Amino acid sequence: MNDSGPGGGGYFWCLRHDRVESGDDVCPAQFRLGPYASADDATRALETVEKRNKAWDAEDARWTGEVS
């Protein structure tokens, strides 16, 4: 990944401020999700995280033989 500046390009969802950030106006990496290709994608970052976590949890359950 190219991290050419504070934001490294793209759009980010800031967990501290609950907003989309880009360019030089971004919080430190520990407070953001991304980068995303568009501001709209960044706005849906928490939905994306939830969907991925559910998929990974289901895969973990399948792998260990747990029934959910």
ROSE-4610 file (N, C-alpha, C; in Angstrom, 1 decimal, always signed):
// ROSE-4610
residu = [M/M/M/N/N/N/D/D/D/S/S/S/G/G/G/P/P/P/G/G/G/G/G/G/G/G/G/G/G/G/Y/Y/Y/F/F/F/W/W/W/C/C/C/L/L/L/R/R/R/H/H/H/D/D/D/R/R/R/V/V/V/E/E/E/S/S/S/G/G/G/D/D/D/D/D/D/V/V/V/C/C/C/P/P/P/A/A/A/Q/Q/Q/F/F/F/R/R/R/L/L/L/G/G/G/P/P/P/Y/Y/Y/A/A/A/S/S/S/A/A/A/D/D/D/D/D/D/A/A/A/T/T/T/R/R/R/A/A/A/L/L/L/E/E/E/T/T/T/V/V/V/E/E/E/K/K/K/R/R/R/N/N/N/K/K/K/A/A/A/W/W/W/D/D/D/A/A/A/E/E/E/D/D/D/A/A/A/R/R/R/W/W/W/T/T/T/G/G/G/E/E/E/V/V/V/S/S/S]
num = [1/1/1/2/2/2/3/3/3/4/4/4/5/5/5/6/6/6/7/7/7/8/8/8/9/9/9/10/10/10/11/11/11/12/12/12/13/13/13/14/14/14/15/15/15/16/16/16/17/17/17/18/18/18/19/19/19/20/20/20/21/21/21/22/22/22/23/23/23/24/24/24/25/25/25/26/26/26/27/27/27/28/28/28/29/29/29/30/30/30/31/31/31/32/32/32/33/33/33/34/34/34/35/35/35/36/36/36/37/37/37/38/38/38/39/39/39/40/40/40/41/41/41/42/42/42/43/43/43/44/44/44/45/45/45/46/46/46/47/47/47/48/48/48/49/49/49/50/50/50/51/51/51/52/52/52/53/53/53/54/54/54/55/55/55/56/56/56/57/57/57/58/58/58/59/59/59/60/60/60/61/61/61/62/62/62/63/63/63/64/64/64/65/65/65/66/66/66/67/67/67/68/68/68]
x = [+0.9/+0.0/+0.9/+0.5/+1.2/+0.7/+1.6/+1.2/+2.0/+1.6/+2.4/+2.2/+1.4/+1.1/+0.3/-0.2/-1.0/-2.1/-2.9/-4.0/-3.6/-2.6/-2.1/-3.0/-3.9/-4.8/-6.1/-7.2/-8.4/-9.2/-10.3/-11.2/-11.2/-11.4/-11.3/-12.5/-12.9/-14.0/-13.3/-13.5/-12.9/-13.8/-13.2/-14.0/-14.1/-13.2/-13.3/-14.3/-14.4/-15.3/-16.6/-16.7/-17.8/-18.1/-17.0/-17.1/-16.1/-16.4/-15.4/-14.3/-13.1/-11.9/-11.1/-10.4/-9.5/-8.4/-7.5/-6.4/-5.6/-5.3/-4.4/-5.3/-6.6/-7.5/-7.9/-7.0/-7.3/-6.7/-7.4/-6.9/-5.8/-5.1/-4.1/-4.7/-3.9/-4.3/-5.1/-4.8/-5.4/-6.9/-7.3/-8.7/-9.5/-8.9/-9.6/-9.7/-10.7/-10.8/-10.7/-10.0/-9.8/-8.4/-8.0/-8.7/-9.8/-10.8/-11.9/-11.8/-12.4/-12.3/-13.1/-14.2/-15.1/-15.6/-16.1/-16.6/-17.8/-18.6/-19.8/-19.4/-18.3/-17.8/-17.3/-16.6/-16.1/-17.3/-18.4/-19.5/-20.1/-20.0/-20.5/-19.4/-18.4/-17.2/-17.7/-18.5/-18.9/-19.8/-20.6/-21.4/-20.5/-19.5/-18.6/-17.8/-17.4/-16.7/-17.6/-18.9/-19.9/-20.1/-20.3/-20.5/-19.2/-18.1/-16.8/-16.6/-16.9/-16.8/-17.7/-19.0/-19.9/-19.5/-19.0/-18.5/-17.3/-16.4/-15.2/-15.6/-16.6/-17.0/-17.7/-18.4/-19.1/-18.0/-17.0/-15.9/-15.1/-14.9/-14.2/-15.1/-16.4/-17.3/-17.2/-17.2/-17.2/-15.9/-14.8/-13.5/-13.3/-13.9/-13.7/-14.8/-15.8/-16.9/-18.0/-18.0/-19.1/-20.4/-21.5/-22.8/-23.3/-23.7/-24.3/-25.7]
y = [-1.2/+0.0/+1.2/+2.2/+3.4/+4.4/+4.7/+5.6/+6.9/+7.7/+8.8/+10.1/+10.0/+11.2/+10.8/+11.8/+11.4/+10.5/+10.7/+9.8/+8.7/+8.8/+7.8/+7.6/+8.6/+8.5/+7.8/+8.1/+7.4/+8.1/+7.4/+7.9/+7.0/+7.6/+6.8/+7.1/+6.1/+6.4/+6.6/+7.7/+8.1/+7.5/+6.6/+6.1/+7.1/+8.0/+9.0/+10.1/+10.5/+11.6/+11.2/+9.9/+9.3/+10.1/+10.2/+11.0/+10.4/+10.8/+10.5/+11.5/+11.0/+11.9/+11.5/+12.5/+12.3/+13.4/+13.1/+14.1/+14.3/+15.5/+15.8/+15.9/+15.9/+16.0/+14.6/+13.8/+12.5/+12.3/+11.6/+11.2/+10.2/+9.9/+8.9/+7.5/+6.6/+5.3/+4.5/+4.6/+3.9/+4.2/+5.4/+5.8/+5.7/+5.1/+5.1/+3.7/+3.6/+2.4/+2.8/+2.0/+2.3/+2.0/+2.4/+3.4/+2.7/+3.5/+3.2/+4.0/+3.5/+4.1/+5.4/+5.4/+6.6/+7.0/+8.2/+8.6/+7.8/+7.4/+6.6/+5.2/+4.6/+3.3/+3.5/+4.6/+4.9/+5.1/+5.7/+5.9/+4.6/+3.5/+2.2/+1.3/+1.9/+1.1/+0.2/+0.6/-0.2/-1.3/-1.1/-2.2/-3.3/-2.8/-3.7/-4.5/-3.9/-4.6/-5.7/-5.3/-6.3/-7.5/-7.2/-8.3/-9.2/-8.7/-9.5/-10.3/-9.7/-10.4/-11.5/-11.4/-12.5/-13.6/-13.3/-14.3/-15.0/-14.3/-14.9/-15.8/-15.3/-16.1/-17.4/-17.4/-18.5/-19.5/-19.0/-19.8/-20.5/-19.7/-20.3/-21.4/-21.2/-22.2/-23.5/-23.3/-24.4/-25.2/-24.4/-25.0/-25.8/-25.3/-26.0/-27.0/-27.1/-28.1/-27.6/-26.3/-25.8/-25.6/-25.8/-25.6/-24.3/-23.4/-22.1/-22.0]
z = [+0.0/+0.0/+0.0/-0.7/-0.8/+0.2/+1.2/+2.3/+2.1/+1.1/+0.7/+1.5/+2.5/+3.3/+4.5/+5.3/+6.5/+6.2/+5.1/+4.8/+3.9/+3.2/+2.3/+1.0/+0.8/-0.3/+0.0/-0.7/-0.5/+0.6/+1.0/+2.0/+3.2/+4.4/+5.6/+6.5/+7.3/+8.3/+9.6/+10.3/+11.5/+12.7/+13.5/+14.6/+15.7/+15.8/+16.9/+16.6/+15.3/+15.0/+14.2/+13.9/+13.2/+11.9/+11.1/+9.8/+8.8/+7.5/+6.5/+6.5/+6.3/+6.3/+5.0/+4.5/+3.3/+3.3/+2.4/+2.2/+3.4/+3.8/+4.9/+6.2/+6.1/+7.2/+7.7/+8.2/+8.7/+10.1/+10.9/+12.3/+12.1/+13.2/+13.2/+12.8/+12.2/+11.8/+12.8/+14.1/+15.1/+15.3/+14.7/+14.8/+13.5/+12.5/+11.2/+10.5/+9.7/+8.9/+7.4/+6.6/+5.2/+4.8/+3.6/+2.8/+1.9/+1.5/+0.7/-0.6/-1.7/-3.0/-3.1/-2.3/-2.3/-0.9/-0.8/+0.5/+0.9/-0.1/+0.2/+0.7/+0.2/+0.7/+2.2/+2.4/+3.8/+4.8/+4.3/+5.1/+5.6/+4.8/+5.1/+5.7/+6.2/+6.7/+7.9/+8.8/+9.9/+9.5/+8.5/+7.9/+7.3/+6.6/+5.9/+7.0/+8.1/+9.1/+9.7/+10.0/+10.6/+9.7/+8.4/+7.4/+7.4/+7.3/+7.3/+8.6/+9.7/+11.0/+11.1/+10.6/+10.6/+9.7/+8.6/+7.6/+8.2/+8.9/+9.5/+10.6/+11.5/+12.6/+12.1/+11.0/+10.4/+9.9/+9.3/+8.8/+9.9/+11.0/+12.2/+12.8/+12.9/+13.4/+12.5/+11.2/+10.3/+10.4/+10.6/+10.7/+12.0/+13.1/+14.4/+14.6/+13.7/+13.9/+14.8/+15.2/+16.0/+15.1/+15.7/+15.0/+15.6/+14.7/+15.2/+14.8]
